[in-house]
Every structure is written in C-alpha cells, then in structure tokens.
Amino acid sequence: MLTASLLRGCFECCIKCLGGVPYASLLATILCFSGVSLFCGCGHVALTKVERIVSLYFSLNSSDHALLTDVIQMMQYVIYGIASFFFLYGIILLAEGFYTTSAVKEIHGEFKTTVCGRCISGMFVFLTYMLGIAWLGVFGFSAIPVFIYYNMRSTCQTIDNPPANLTEVIEDICVDVRQYGIIPWNASPGKACGLTLTAICHTSEFDLSYHLFIVACAGAGATVIALLIYMMATTYNFAVLKFKSREDCCTKF
C-alpha cells in the first residue's frame, strides 16, 4: 500500500510538472535556435564565398570591390551579434514561458500576480512583435542573393543546353553583376559571358554559396515562424494573466 501510494504521488507530481511546461514556447525556442543557427552559420560562410567569386571573376582591381569587402565584414560582425542576442533572448522567453504558464494554470497556488510581473510580460509581447516585423525584413533581404544566384544558374543552363529557338550567340549571353549594385559600374570586367560564365557556375565556390544562401533563407523563414509562435504564446499568457488579476486569484509571474 505504501509503495502504491508513493508511486501514485510521484505520478501526480510528474503530471503536475508536465502541465507547467510551455510546449508552445519550447517548440518556438527549438525552432528559433535552429533557424538563427542556419541563418548565421550559412550566411557567414556564403558571404565569404561571394567575396572570393567577385574578386576572382568580376572585379580584378581590389579597389573596385573594397566597399563590398567592408560591407561583407560588417554583415559578418552583425551576424555574430544576432546569434548572441537570440541565444540569450530565446532562453529568456523560454523562462518567461515557464513562469507565465505556471501562473495561468495555477500550478503554484501560494503566489499572487503583481503589476510588475504583468508589465514584464507585456514588454516581452511588444518586443517579440517588433522582432517579428524586423525578421520579416531579414527574410526578404536573405532572398535577394538566392534570386541573383538563381538567375545566374538559369543563364548557365541556357548556355549549356541552348533551346532550339535561341537566336543569340552563346558568347553574347552574359550576366552583369554591376546591375545588382554589388560592384560599381566602372569595375572591370564586371560581367561574365558565354563559356566563362558556365565555368564560374561549375566552380565549387558558386555551387556551395548558392546552396548556403538557400539554407540561410530557410533559416530566416524558420525564425519568423518561431517568433510568430512566441507572439501567440506570450500574448495569450499576458491576456490571461491580466484577466485573472482582476479576480485576485491568479498566481505570481
């Protein structure tokens, strides 16, 4: 009897603890960490490959792509900051999710809600909304290099397998990266045509950076989804906490 009562007590304790787990915040944290890791890691390496491709094939004079080099280095430092910030912010939001979920489900009945706790929860709601909007912009920005690489790859496929109705000479089919603003218009050669272009497309740097940019874009999209889940979870918890505080029966955040 004593063993059965002990097992029943342990089982009820485990069920109570599992009831306080913020599964939405936990899922969002895992998705956020995965998305930010993919975006930062793949984006950092892809930017390095872009600098190498431009310096080898599109801008032989180092002064022509000096600005591009500086911008890439600055973006890599920004990537370090993004990774550090979201690592800390994800942990904080997960902890906030544990506290507010416990409060909403009234797991610890001896606590009472406070104005400070609700203000902190509301601050996280606002900050997460702002970060979600910002990451929508990051997601759109990360799709730009994918678009550029896709155009280059499509042009290379046209040269490798020209359609029957093609009227242009293969050597006249070019990709000019200057039109994307990557390098200035006075950069030389600035463009690649014909067999030279296909040779660039067949290099390991091009293929690797293209796929890395795709993965980085997917990581940014995963981070947007994670922030949306965070927004729904934090908004729900904040709304319930505010509602229950009127009845003076809610637990403390």
Secondary structure, DSSP 8 states (H G I E B T S, - for coil): -HHHHHHHHHHHHHHHHHHT--HHHHHHHHHHHHHHHHHHHHHHHHHHHHHHHIIIIIB-STTTTHHHHHHHHHHHHHHHHHHHHHHHHHHHHHHHHHHHHHHHTT-STT----HHHHHHHHHHHHHHHHHHHHHHHHHHHHHHHHHHHHHHHHHHHHHHS--TT--S-GGG-EEEGGGGTSS-TT-SB-EEEHHHHHHHHTSHHHHHHHHHHHHHHHHHHHHHHHHHHHHHHHHHHHHHHHHHHTTT-----
